[in-house]
């Protein structure tokens, strides 16, 4: 098998070869046909998250090097263990990567993406920047029907993350207003999904004019530059007093600050992005404006199934996807880190 791996944190990805795994019991081996590139791959590759004020969260522990990134994975079943049911060799499947330990109370509740002993593909164990992958159980393999494989794989992270975040604001935005903050890959995925979840009037904000244009093309009623000194005043006037919810797909100090400032009374800020930094708000503003702030991390397997049903039924708008060969994995990470990618890049084997 051939994989594109980093041998030291922050070092260029290199092509390595090894022996393909043999499935045991409930395990399934896939031939990978495509794998999306996600901004969170950059944090795993660098080995830390920025916590602001010069602080970093070190995430280098527990990961064997060299390591294979990639968690937006689609492929064809190559081999199955002797206890596998539900899939067979030759089946084309998209992979739910947010796998927990399967034994704790969190996993039993169905929220295994929040497990404290995770086995997440491309995060904790080997992922999809490769031609071969081993999956611990067939329940994590979903049929994607007639969807293009390059589109199907994006639903496992950017799509699922957006869908789960939208579910968290649905009760407040139905009949109201929603701000999508950050029109990168995940933000545009939210734009593609939003109308299937909420009937809100949707606005988009981004500091990049090209991404604002992409947000408008995806259906936003208006776009704003949050870096403009007059942006808060302008936006509050534009919306008649603010939005009922903001989903921050950037997760920077400046984006969270803007997102909470433009909330109407009773509004909700959901932070999804992992860019980094800190968040501060005078405590009296929470009760005075009756606002809430919530974090959202990808989504559970039930939400993944719901999202795939929506996608296969043709109810979602398509995303702008740029295919690249798998050997350009490192170049793609560099381009993404530099902010030079609009939409989603998917690597193909």
C-alpha positions in Angstrom: 0.0 0.0 0.0 1.1 3.6 -0.7 0.5 6.4 1.8 1.4 10.1 2.1 2.6 10.7 5.6 4.4 13.2 7.8 7.4 11.7 9.7 7.8 14.7 12.0 5.2 17.3 12.9 5.2 20.2 10.5 7.5 18.4 8.0 6.6 17.8 4.4 4.5 14.8 3.6 6.4 12.0 2.0 5.3 8.9 0.0 5.8 5.7 2.0 4.9 2.1 1.1 3.9 -0.7 3.4 2.0 -4.0 3.7 -1.8 -3.7 3.2 -3.7 -4.7 6.3 -5.7 -8.0 6.6 -9.1 -7.6 8.2 -10.0 -9.6 11.2 -13.5 -10.2 12.8 -15.7 -7.2 12.1 -13.0 -5.2 10.3 -13.3 -4.0 6.6 -10.5 -3.0 4.3 -11.2 -0.4 1.6 -9.5 0.6 -1.6 -9.6 4.4 -1.2 -10.8 6.2 -4.3 -11.0 9.8 -2.9 -10.2 11.8 0.3 -11.1 15.4 1.1 -8.6 17.8 2.6 -9.9 19.6 5.7 -8.5 22.6 7.6 -8.3 20.5 10.7 -5.7 18.4 8.9 -3.4 21.3 9.2 -3.7 21.4 13.0 -3.0 17.7 13.3 0.0 18.0 10.9 1.4 21.0 12.9 0.7 19.2 16.2 -1.1 22.0 18.1 -4.1 24.3 18.4 -3.6 28.1 19.0 -5.3 29.0 22.3 -4.4 32.7 22.1 -2.1 34.9 24.2 0.9 32.9 23.1 -0.5 29.6 24.4 -0.7 26.4 22.4 -2.6 23.1 23.0 -0.1 20.3 22.2 -1.8 17.4 20.4 1.3 15.4 19.5 0.8 12.7 22.0 -0.7 9.2 21.3 -0.1 9.3 17.6 2.5 7.0 16.0 4.7 8.5 13.4 4.9 8.4 10.4 1.2 9.3 10.3 -1.4 9.3 7.6 -3.9 12.2 7.6 -7.3 12.4 5.9 -10.8 11.8 7.4 -13.1 12.6 4.4 -12.8 9.1 2.9 -14.7 7.2 0.2 -13.7 3.8 -1.3 -14.5 0.3 -2.5 -14.6 -2.6 -0.1 -11.6 -4.8 -0.8 -11.7 -7.4 1.9 -13.8 -8.2 5.0 -13.3 -10.0 8.3 -15.1 -13.3 9.0 -17.7 -11.6 11.2 -18.7 -8.8 8.8 -22.3 -8.4 7.7 -24.0 -5.6 5.8 -21.2 -5.0 3.2 -19.4 -7.2 0.7 -16.4 -7.0 -1.5 -17.0 -4.5 -4.4 -19.4 -2.3 -2.5 -18.8 1.5 -2.8 -19.0 3.3 0.6 -18.3 6.6 2.3 -16.7 6.3 5.7 -17.9 7.8 9.0 -14.5 8.6 10.6 -15.5 9.9 14.1 -15.1 6.5 15.8 -15.0 6.2 19.6 -13.9 3.4 21.9 -17.3 1.7 21.7 -17.3 0.9 25.4 -17.9 4.1 27.4 -21.2 5.9 28.4 -20.6 8.6 25.7 -20.4 6.0 22.9 -23.4 4.2 24.3 -25.4 7.5 24.1 -24.7 7.7 20.3 -22.3 10.6 20.6 -19.1 8.7 20.0 -17.5 11.6 18.2 -17.1 13.1 21.7 -15.5 9.9 23.2 -12.4 10.6 25.4 -10.6 7.6 24.0 -11.2 8.1 20.3 -10.1 6.0 17.3 -10.9 8.7 14.7 -9.6 8.0 11.3 -7.0 10.4 10.1 -7.0 12.0 13.6 -5.9 9.3 16.0 -5.3 6.4 13.7 -4.3 6.1 10.0 -6.6 7.9 7.6 -7.2 8.5 3.9 -4.1 10.1 2.3 -3.5 6.5 1.1 -4.7 3.9 -1.3 -5.8 1.5 1.5 -7.7 1.9 4.8 -8.9 -0.5 7.6 -12.2 0.4 9.2 -13.1 -1.3 12.5 -16.8 -2.1 11.7 -19.1 -2.0 8.8 -21.6 0.2 10.6 -19.3 3.1 9.8 -19.7 2.5 6.0 -22.6 4.3 4.3 -24.0 3.9 0.9 -23.7 7.0 -1.2 -25.9 5.9 -4.1 -25.3 7.8 -7.3 -23.5 10.7 -5.8 -20.1 11.6 -7.2 -17.5 10.1 -4.9 -15.7 13.5 -4.7 -18.9 15.0 -3.3 -19.8 12.1 -1.1 -16.6 12.1 0.9 -17.0 15.8 1.8 -20.2 15.0 3.7 -18.3 13.0 6.3 -16.6 16.1 7.8 -17.4 19.5 6.2 -20.9 18.5 5.4 -21.6 16.7 8.7 -20.0 19.5 10.7 -22.2 22.0 9.0 -25.3 19.9 9.3 -24.8 19.3 13.0 -24.2 23.0 13.7 -27.3 24.0 11.7 -29.4 21.5 13.8 -28.1 23.4 16.9 -29.6 26.7 15.7 -32.7 25.5 13.9 -35.2 26.3 16.6 -34.0 29.9 16.7 -33.5 30.6 13.0 -36.7 29.2 11.6 -38.6 32.3 10.4 -35.6 34.4 11.4 -32.1 35.3 10.3 -28.8 33.3 10.3 -25.2 34.5 9.8 -22.7 32.1 8.3 -19.4 33.5 9.4 -16.5 32.2 7.2 -17.2 31.1 3.6 -14.4 28.5 3.4 -15.0 24.8 2.8 -17.2 24.2 5.8 -19.1 27.5 5.6 -20.0 26.9 1.9 -21.0 23.3 2.9 -23.4 25.0 5.4 -24.8 27.2 2.6 -25.4 24.1 0.5 -27.3 22.3 3.3 -29.0 25.2 5.1 -32.2 25.4 3.1 -32.9 21.7 3.9 -32.6 22.4 7.6 -34.0 26.0 8.2 -36.1 28.5 6.4 -33.9 31.4 7.8 -32.8 34.4 5.8 -29.1 33.7 5.4 -26.2 36.2 5.5 -22.5 35.5 5.0 -19.4 37.2 6.3 -15.8 36.8 5.3 -12.7 39.0 5.1 -11.9 37.6 1.6 -13.9 39.2 -1.2 -13.7 36.0 -3.3 -15.2 34.0 -0.5 -17.9 36.6 0.0 -18.8 36.3 -3.7 -18.8 32.5 -3.3 -21.3 32.9 -0.4 -23.6 35.1 -2.4 -23.4 32.6 -5.3 -24.4 29.9 -2.8 -27.6 31.8 -1.8 -26.8 34.4 0.8 -29.0 37.4 0.7 -26.1 39.7 1.5 -22.4 39.5 2.3 -20.3 41.6 4.6 -16.6 42.1 5.5 -16.3 41.7 9.3 -12.9 43.5 9.2 -14.6 46.7 8.1 -14.6 49.1 11.2 -18.2 49.9 10.4 -19.3 46.3 9.9 -21.2 45.8 13.1 -23.2 49.0 12.8 -23.8 48.3 9.1 -24.9 44.7 9.7 -27.2 45.6 12.6 -28.9 48.1 10.3 -29.0 45.7 7.4 -30.7 43.0 9.5 -33.0 45.2 11.6 -31.3 44.5 14.9 -29.1 41.5 14.4 -29.4 37.8 13.6 -31.0 35.0 15.6 -27.9 32.9 15.3 -24.4 33.0 14.1 -22.4 29.9 13.2 -18.7 30.8 13.3 -16.8 28.5 10.9 -13.6 30.4 11.5 -13.1 30.1 15.2 -10.7 33.1 15.6 -10.8 35.8 18.3 -12.0 38.4 15.7 -14.7 36.1 14.2 -16.2 35.1 17.5 -16.2 38.7 18.7 -18.0 39.8 15.5 -20.4 36.9 15.6 -21.6 37.6 19.2 -21.9 41.4 18.7 -24.4 41.0 15.8 -26.8 38.7 17.7 -30.3 39.9 18.4 -31.7 39.3 21.9 -32.1 35.6 22.6 -29.5 34.8 19.9 -27.0 32.0 19.8 -23.4 31.8 18.7 -22.2 28.3 17.7 -18.4 28.1 17.4 -17.2 25.4 14.9 -13.9 26.7 13.5 -10.5 25.9 15.0 -8.4 28.7 13.8 -7.5 29.6 17.4 -7.3 32.3 20.0 -9.5 33.3 23.0 -13.0 34.6 23.5 -14.1 37.3 25.9 -17.4 38.9 26.7 -18.6 40.9 29.7 -20.7 38.6 31.8 -23.7 40.9 32.2 -24.2 40.7 28.4 -25.2 37.1 28.7 -28.3 37.8 30.8 -29.0 41.3 29.4 -29.2 39.9 25.8 -30.2 36.4 26.8 -27.6 35.0 24.5 -25.9 31.6 24.5 -22.6 30.3 23.2 -22.1 26.7 22.2 -19.3 24.6 20.7 -20.0 22.1 18.0 -17.7 19.2 17.0 -18.5 17.4 13.8 -21.6 15.2 14.2 -22.9 11.8 15.3 -23.6 8.7 13.2 -27.3 9.3 13.2 -26.8 12.8 11.8 -24.5 11.3 9.2 -27.2 8.9 8.0 -29.7 11.8 7.9 -27.3 13.9 5.9 -26.6 11.1 3.4 -30.4 10.6 2.9 -30.8 14.3 2.1 -27.9 14.2 -0.3 -29.0 11.0 -2.1 -32.5 12.5 -2.5 -31.1 15.5 -4.3 -32.2 18.0 -1.7 -28.7 19.6 -1.2 -27.0 22.2 -3.4 -23.7 21.0 -4.8 -20.3 22.3 -3.6 -17.5 23.7 -5.5 -14.9 20.9 -5.5 -11.5 20.9 -7.0 -10.0 17.4 -7.6 -6.3 16.8 -7.3 -4.1 13.7 -7.5 -3.2 12.1 -4.2 0.5 12.9 -4.6 -0.4 16.6 -4.3 -1.4 16.1 -0.6 1.4 18.2 0.8 1.0 21.0 -1.7 -2.7 21.1 -0.9 -2.1 21.4 2.8 0.3 24.3 2.1 -2.3 26.0 -0.2 -5.0 25.6 2.4 -2.9 27.0 5.2 -2.1 30.0 3.0 -5.8 30.6 2.3 -5.5 30.0 -1.4 -8.3 27.5 -1.8 -12.0 28.4 -2.4 -14.4 25.6 -1.8 -13.1 22.0 -1.2 -10.1 20.1 -2.6 -10.5 16.3 -2.9 -7.5 14.0 -3.5 -8.0 11.1 -5.8 -6.1 7.8 -5.9 
